[in-house]
């Protein structure tokens, strides 16, 4: 089945064919590790985790890199505020980020480059840009000369003047053009710094990704992914410096951008303050429900984030896991991914359509009374869900809702007592037990298999 993705560089849906079918290369911009990430920062990793799964089913090898930015002015400010070394900040939040991604069911990348481990690569790339006339040194800084690259602005579809007018541009006397951006900046003794031909300093943010991508994936990559908010200036600058450093070679053949999360009517942003911290959400809600919610809208569209969305995602997963629980005595056999699921994902990662197909499979499985058909449908349901990283737990684990299960026998005992009370027409006792369970957050539901219970 052919894959088609919306290439943001050309603003159109395009058939995807890798430059080397034997090895697909993908780069995703990772976090700057100075604090906890918010739920909006998790949308890209979740969506593109589905992309990587899809690519690995269609190609023999995929090399996937997701970087860690561990040198940045925000990190410096956080370390200064706490009066701790920079490494105390970066090591702490890198570990937390990895834990949070794993909780969401995101497979780790093949390569997770750190910016600080690539300073020689960064310096070498800057030297090439200077030698080619695309960058210049000034007062301890090195800047990229935007007017040396005529196609600057092609990704964001804005002219240089428009970009300057719409951006907060640092006014500096050493700049030849107000749009020129920093590749290297000087460091004072209280800041992290490395020796370079331009003095002790540190890299600018944009050059880091270009150097790390080149070091691990080569001069041209198949897919570059990230949030749409990175389109300008970060990805625009990556294209400019990478293309110029590589003698005009295409930097990334496909650009995939995920839409932003909206919260309370506006874009979720730390600068605005309307954020939901992922680490806190993972402590309060089933991680799989957060993953489901992030996949519930098409990745290129904005997603309205709310408690209601999380609640609905939990209820939907309750139904799906309830179906698997009812099919507990059925051998799933071959867990093949149904063609309809693969078709939806091959069509620009249409996860809403894939989720609808999963719901349809679950409904068919619940209604079926044919043993062979139920086995086939169970296998298809599990295979379809696995393509999206869902239904990866047992029903028992899901319905335990993070508890250790030590109270399950007592709860089941109360449920059995209520059933017996109803059978003996002791409705007062039955109602009292239902209320007791409800007060404990235990919900009862009648099914063809009998009374089921679950934690709210």
C-alpha positions as CSV (number, residue, x, y, z in Angstrom):
1,X,0.0,0.0,0.0
2,X,1.4,3.4,-1.0
3,X,2.2,6.0,1.7
4,X,1.1,9.6,1.3
5,X,2.1,12.5,3.6
6,X,1.3,16.2,3.5
7,X,4.6,17.8,2.7
8,X,4.6,21.2,4.4
9,X,7.4,22.4,2.2
10,X,5.2,22.1,-0.9
11,X,1.8,22.5,0.9
12,X,0.4,19.3,-0.7
13,X,-0.2,15.6,-0.2
14,X,2.6,13.7,-1.8
15,X,3.4,10.0,-2.4
16,X,6.3,9.0,-0.1
17,X,9.3,7.2,-1.5
18,X,12.5,7.3,0.6
19,X,15.8,8.2,-1.1
20,X,17.1,4.8,0.0
21,X,14.4,2.2,0.4
22,X,16.8,0.1,2.4
23,X,17.0,2.8,5.2
24,X,14.4,5.5,5.9
25,X,15.8,8.5,7.9
26,X,13.6,10.5,10.2
27,X,14.5,13.4,12.5
28,X,12.2,14.9,15.2
29,X,13.0,18.0,17.2
30,X,13.2,17.0,20.8
31,X,12.8,18.9,24.0
32,X,14.9,21.7,25.6
33,X,15.4,20.1,29.1
34,X,15.0,23.0,31.5
35,X,11.7,22.1,33.0
36,X,8.8,19.6,32.8
37,X,7.2,19.5,29.3
38,X,3.5,20.2,28.9
39,X,0.9,17.9,27.2
40,X,1.2,19.9,24.0
41,X,4.9,18.9,23.8
42,X,3.8,15.3,23.8
43,X,1.6,15.4,20.7
44,X,4.5,15.3,18.3
45,X,6.3,12.3,19.9
46,X,3.0,10.4,20.2
47,X,1.9,11.1,16.6
48,X,5.3,10.4,15.1
49,X,5.6,7.3,17.1
50,X,2.7,6.0,15.0
51,X,4.6,7.2,12.0
52,X,7.7,5.2,12.9
53,X,5.6,2.1,13.5
54,X,4.0,2.6,10.1
55,X,7.3,3.1,8.3
56,X,8.8,0.0,10.0
57,X,6.0,-2.1,8.7
58,X,6.7,-1.0,5.1
59,X,10.5,-0.7,5.0
60,X,13.3,-3.0,6.2
61,X,15.1,-0.3,8.2
62,X,14.2,3.0,9.7
63,X,16.7,5.2,11.5
64,X,14.9,7.6,13.8
65,X,16.6,10.4,15.7
66,X,15.1,12.7,18.3
67,X,17.5,15.1,19.9
68,X,17.9,16.5,23.4
69,X,18.8,20.2,23.6
70,X,20.9,20.4,26.7
71,X,22.6,23.8,26.1
72,X,20.3,26.8,25.9
73,X,19.7,30.2,27.6
74,X,16.5,28.8,29.3
75,X,18.6,26.1,30.9
76,X,21.2,28.7,32.0
77,X,18.4,30.8,33.6
78,X,16.9,27.8,35.4
79,X,20.3,26.7,36.8
80,X,21.1,30.3,37.9
81,X,17.7,30.6,39.7
82,X,18.4,27.5,41.7
83,X,22.2,28.1,42.0
84,X,23.1,24.7,40.7
85,X,25.3,23.4,37.9
86,X,23.7,23.3,34.4
87,X,24.1,19.5,34.4
88,X,21.8,19.3,37.5
89,X,19.0,20.8,35.4
90,X,19.6,18.9,32.2
91,X,20.1,15.5,33.7
92,X,17.0,15.7,35.9
93,X,14.6,16.8,33.2
94,X,16.1,14.5,30.5
95,X,15.4,11.5,32.8
96,X,11.9,12.8,33.5
97,X,11.2,13.3,29.8
98,X,12.3,9.8,29.0
99,X,10.1,8.4,31.8
100,X,7.1,10.4,30.6
101,X,7.5,9.4,27.0
102,X,7.8,5.7,28.0
103,X,4.6,6.1,30.1
104,X,2.8,7.2,27.0
105,X,3.9,4.1,25.2
106,X,6.4,5.9,23.0
107,X,9.3,3.7,21.8
108,X,12.7,5.4,22.3
109,X,14.4,6.7,19.2
110,X,17.2,4.8,17.6
111,X,19.4,7.8,18.2
112,X,19.0,10.5,20.9
113,X,21.8,13.0,20.3
114,X,22.8,15.6,22.9
115,X,23.7,19.0,21.7
116,X,26.7,19.2,24.1
117,X,28.1,16.0,22.6
118,X,28.2,17.6,19.2
119,X,30.1,20.8,19.7
120,X,32.9,19.8,17.3
121,X,30.3,19.0,14.6
122,X,28.7,22.4,15.2
123,X,32.0,24.3,15.0
124,X,32.9,22.4,11.8
125,X,29.6,23.3,10.2
126,X,29.9,26.9,11.1
127,X,33.4,27.0,9.6
128,X,32.0,25.6,6.4
129,X,29.3,28.3,6.3
130,X,31.9,31.1,6.8
131,X,34.1,29.7,4.1
132,X,31.2,29.5,1.7
133,X,30.2,33.1,2.4
134,X,27.0,32.3,4.2
135,X,28.1,33.3,7.7
136,X,30.4,35.9,9.3
137,X,32.0,36.5,12.6
138,X,31.4,39.7,14.6
139,X,32.2,40.7,18.1
140,X,32.6,37.1,19.3
141,X,29.4,36.0,17.5
142,X,29.0,34.1,14.3
143,X,25.8,34.9,12.4
144,X,24.1,33.4,9.3
145,X,23.7,35.9,6.5
146,X,20.0,35.4,5.5
147,X,20.4,37.4,2.3
148,X,23.0,34.9,1.1
149,X,20.3,32.2,0.7
150,X,17.7,33.4,-1.8
151,X,15.1,30.7,-0.8
152,X,15.0,31.8,2.8
153,X,11.3,31.8,3.8
154,X,10.2,29.1,1.4
155,X,9.0,26.8,4.2
156,X,7.0,29.4,6.1
157,X,5.8,31.1,2.9
158,X,6.8,34.6,4.0
159,X,9.1,37.1,2.6
160,X,12.2,38.2,4.6
161,X,10.6,41.6,5.3
162,X,7.4,39.9,6.6
163,X,9.4,37.5,8.8
164,X,11.4,40.4,10.3
165,X,8.2,42.4,10.9
166,X,6.4,39.4,12.5
167,X,9.3,38.2,14.7
168,X,11.0,39.5,17.8
169,X,14.3,40.2,16.3
170,X,17.3,40.9,18.4
171,X,18.6,44.4,17.6
172,X,22.4,44.2,17.6
173,X,25.0,46.6,16.0
174,X,27.1,43.7,14.8
175,X,24.4,42.3,12.5
176,X,24.6,43.1,8.8
177,X,20.9,42.4,8.3
178,X,18.3,42.5,11.1
179,X,17.2,38.9,10.1
180,X,20.6,37.4,10.5
181,X,20.5,34.7,13.2
182,X,23.1,33.5,15.7
183,X,25.2,30.4,15.0
184,X,27.7,31.0,17.9
185,X,27.6,33.3,20.8
186,X,30.3,34.3,23.4
187,X,30.1,33.0,26.9
188,X,31.0,34.8,30.1
189,X,32.7,32.7,32.9
190,X,29.4,32.1,34.6
191,X,27.9,30.4,31.5
192,X,28.8,27.1,29.8
193,X,31.3,27.6,27.0
194,X,33.7,25.8,24.7
195,X,36.8,26.9,22.9
196,X,36.3,27.9,19.3
197,X,38.0,29.9,16.6
198,X,35.8,32.8,17.7
199,X,36.6,32.6,21.4
200,X,34.9,30.7,24.3
201,X,31.2,30.4,23.5
202,X,28.3,28.2,22.9
203,X,26.1,27.4,19.9
204,X,22.8,29.0,18.9
205,X,19.7,26.8,19.0
206,X,19.2,26.3,15.3
207,X,22.6,25.1,14.3
208,X,22.4,22.3,16.9
209,X,19.8,20.3,15.0
210,X,21.5,20.8,11.7
211,X,24.8,19.5,13.0
212,X,23.2,16.5,14.9
213,X,21.1,15.5,11.9
214,X,24.1,15.6,9.6
215,X,26.2,13.6,12.1
216,X,23.8,10.7,12.4
217,X,21.5,10.8,9.3
218,X,23.6,12.3,6.6
219,X,23.3,15.5,4.5
220,X,19.8,14.7,3.2
221,X,17.1,13.1,5.3
222,X,13.7,11.7,4.3
223,X,11.5,13.2,6.9
224,X,11.9,16.1,9.3
225,X,9.1,16.4,11.8
226,X,8.1,18.7,14.6
227,X,5.4,21.1,15.9
228,X,4.0,23.7,13.5
229,X,5.2,26.4,15.9
230,X,8.8,25.4,14.9
231,X,8.2,26.1,11.3
232,X,9.6,29.6,11.8
233,X,12.2,30.4,12.7
234,X,13.7,27.1,13.8
235,X,13.0,24.9,10.8
236,X,13.4,27.8,8.3
237,X,16.8,28.4,9.8
238,X,17.7,24.7,9.7
239,X,16.9,24.5,6.0
240,X,19.0,27.6,5.3
241,X,22.2,26.6,7.2
242,X,22.0,22.9,6.2
243,X,21.4,23.6,2.5
244,X,24.3,26.1,2.4
245,X,26.6,23.9,4.4
246,X,26.0,21.0,2.0
247,X,26.6,22.8,-1.2
248,X,22.9,23.3,-2.1
249,X,21.8,19.7,-1.4
250,X,18.2,19.2,-0.2
251,X,18.2,19.0,3.6
252,X,14.9,17.3,4.2
253,X,12.7,15.8,1.5
254,X,9.5,15.8,3.6
255,X,8.4,18.3,6.3
256,X,5.7,17.0,8.6
257,X,4.3,19.4,11.2
258,X,1.8,18.6,14.0
259,X,-0.8,21.1,15.0
260,X,-0.9,22.8,18.4
261,X,-3.0,22.0,21.5
262,X,-5.6,24.6,22.5
263,X,-6.5,25.1,26.1
264,X,-9.2,27.5,27.2
265,X,-9.6,28.9,23.8
266,X,-6.0,29.8,23.0
267,X,-2.8,27.9,22.1
268,X,-1.2,26.1,25.0
269,X,2.1,27.8,25.8
270,X,4.4,28.1,28.8
271,X,4.8,31.8,28.0
272,X,1.1,32.3,28.3
273,X,0.8,30.1,31.3
274,X,-2.2,28.0,30.1
275,X,-0.4,24.7,30.3
276,X,-1.1,21.2,31.6
277,X,2.1,19.6,32.8
278,X,2.5,16.1,31.3
279,X,4.1,14.7,34.4
280,X,1.2,15.8,36.5
281,X,-1.4,14.5,34.1
282,X,0.3,11.1,34.0
283,X,0.0,10.9,37.8
284,X,-3.7,11.7,37.6
285,X,-4.9,9.8,34.5
286,X,-4.2,6.5,32.8
287,X,-1.4,7.3,30.4
288,X,-3.0,5.3,27.6
289,X,-6.0,7.6,27.8
290,X,-3.7,10.6,27.2
291,X,-2.2,8.9,24.2
292,X,-5.7,8.1,22.9
293,X,-6.7,11.7,23.3
294,X,-3.7,13.0,21.5
295,X,-4.5,10.7,18.6
296,X,-8.2,11.6,18.5
297,X,-7.8,14.5,16.0
298,X,-5.8,14.5,12.8
299,X,-2.2,15.4,13.6
300,X,-2.1,18.5,11.3
301,X,-5.2,20.0,13.0
302,X,-5.4,21.9,16.3
303,X,-6.7,19.8,19.2
304,X,-8.8,21.3,22.0
305,X,-7.5,19.9,25.2
306,X,-9.9,19.5,28.2
307,X,-10.8,17.3,31.1
308,X,-13.8,16.2,29.1
309,X,-11.6,14.9,26.3
310,X,-9.6,12.9,28.8
311,X,-12.8,11.5,30.4
312,X,-14.2,10.5,27.0
313,X,-10.9,8.8,26.1
314,X,-11.1,6.8,29.4
315,X,-14.7,5.8,28.6
316,X,-13.8,4.7,25.1
317,X,-10.9,2.6,26.3
318,X,-13.1,1.1,29.0
319,X,-15.4,-0.1,26.2
320,X,-12.5,-1.5,24.2
321,X,-10.9,-3.2,27.1
322,X,-14.3,-4.4,28.2
323,X,-14.6,-6.1,24.8
324,X,-11.3,-7.8,25.3
325,X,-12.3,-8.9,28.7
326,X,-15.5,-10.5,27.3
327,X,-13.3,-12.2,24.7
328,X,-10.9,-13.5,27.4
329,X,-11.6,-17.1,26.5
330,X,-11.0,-16.6,22.8
331,X,-7.7,-17.4,21.2
332,X,-6.9,-14.3,19.0
333,X,-4.6,-16.3,16.8
334,X,-3.0,-14.1,14.1
335,X,-2.9,-10.4,15.1
336,X,-2.8,-9.0,11.6
337,X,-3.4,-5.3,11.0
338,X,-6.6,-4.9,9.0
339,X,-6.3,-3.3,5.6
340,X,-8.6,-0.5,6.6
341,X,-6.3,0.5,9.4
342,X,-3.2,0.4,7.2
343,X,-5.0,2.4,4.5
344,X,-6.0,5.1,7.1
345,X,-2.5,5.5,8.4
346,X,-0.9,5.4,4.9
347,X,-3.2,8.4,4.1
348,X,-1.3,11.0,6.0
349,X,-1.6,9.3,9.4
350,X,-5.4,9.6,9.6
351,X,-5.6,8.4,13.2
352,X,-9.3,9.5,13.6
353,X,-10.3,7.2,10.8
354,X,-8.1,4.4,12.3
355,X,-9.8,4.9,15.7
356,X,-13.2,4.7,14.1
357,X,-12.2,1.4,12.5
358,X,-11.0,0.1,15.8
359,X,-14.4,0.9,17.4
360,X,-16.2,-0.8,14.5
361,X,-14.1,-4.0,15.0
362,X,-14.9,-4.0,18.7
363,X,-18.6,-3.6,18.0
364,X,-18.5,-6.5,15.5
365,X,-16.7,-8.7,18.1
366,X,-19.3,-7.9,20.8
367,X,-22.1,-8.8,18.5
368,X,-20.7,-11.9,16.9
369,X,-21.9,-15.3,18.1
370,X,-19.6,-17.3,15.8
371,X,-16.5,-18.7,17.6
372,X,-14.2,-18.5,14.5
373,X,-15.4,-15.0,13.6
374,X,-14.8,-13.8,17.2
375,X,-11.3,-15.2,17.1
376,X,-10.6,-13.4,13.8
377,X,-12.1,-10.1,15.1
378,X,-10.2,-10.3,18.3
379,X,-6.9,-10.7,16.4
380,X,-7.8,-7.8,14.1
381,X,-8.8,-5.6,17.0
382,X,-5.5,-6.2,18.8
383,X,-3.5,-5.8,15.6
384,X,-5.3,-2.6,14.7
385,X,-4.8,-1.1,18.2
386,X,-1.1,-2.1,18.2
387,X,-0.6,0.0,15.1
388,X,-1.6,3.0,17.2
389,X,0.1,1.9,20.4
390,X,-3.2,1.1,22.1
391,X,-4.6,-1.9,24.0
392,X,-1.1,-2.9,25.1
393,X,-2.3,-3.9,28.6
394,X,-4.4,-6.8,29.8
395,X,-8.0,-5.9,30.7
396,X,-7.3,-6.7,34.3
397,X,-4.4,-4.2,34.4
398,X,-6.4,-1.5,32.7
399,X,-9.4,-1.8,35.0
400,X,-7.2,-1.8,38.0
401,X,-6.5,1.8,37.1
402,X,-3.1,1.8,38.6
403,X,-3.9,-0.1,41.8
404,X,-2.0,-3.2,42.9
405,X,-5.2,-5.3,42.8
406,X,-5.0,-6.2,46.5
407,X,-8.6,-5.0,47.0
408,X,-10.1,-6.8,44.0
409,X,-11.2,-9.8,46.0
410,X,-13.1,-7.7,48.6
411,X,-14.8,-5.7,45.8
412,X,-15.8,-8.9,43.9
413,X,-17.1,-10.2,47.2
414,X,-19.4,-7.2,47.6
415,X,-20.5,-7.5,44.0
416,X,-21.4,-11.2,44.6
417,X,-23.2,-10.3,47.8
418,X,-25.3,-7.7,45.9
419,X,-26.2,-10.3,43.2
420,X,-27.3,-12.7,46.0
421,X,-29.3,-10.0,47.7
422,X,-31.1,-9.1,44.5
423,X,-31.8,-12.8,43.9
424,X,-33.2,-13.0,47.4
425,X,-35.3,-9.8,46.8
426,X,-33.4,-8.0,49.5
427,X,-33.3,-4.8,47.5
428,X,-32.4,-2.6,50.4
429,X,-29.2,-4.5,51.0
430,X,-28.5,-4.6,47.2
431,X,-28.9,-0.8,47.0
432,X,-26.7,-0.2,50.0
433,X,-23.9,-2.3,48.5
434,X,-24.2,-0.4,45.2
435,X,-24.0,2.9,47.0
436,X,-21.0,1.7,49.1
437,X,-19.2,0.7,45.9
438,X,-20.1,3.9,44.1
439,X,-18.7,5.9,47.1
440,X,-15.5,4.0,46.6
441,X,-15.4,4.9,42.9
442,X,-16.5,1.4,41.8
443,X,-19.0,1.4,38.9
444,X,-21.2,-1.6,38.1
445,X,-22.5,-2.5,34.7
446,X,-24.8,-5.3,33.5
447,X,-23.5,-7.3,30.5
448,X,-24.5,-10.5,28.8
449,X,-21.7,-12.2,30.8
450,X,-23.1,-10.9,34.0
451,X,-22.4,-8.0,36.3
452,X,-19.0,-6.3,35.7
453,X,-17.3,-3.8,37.9
454,X,-14.6,-1.2,37.1
455,X,-12.9,1.7,38.9
456,X,-14.0,5.2,37.9
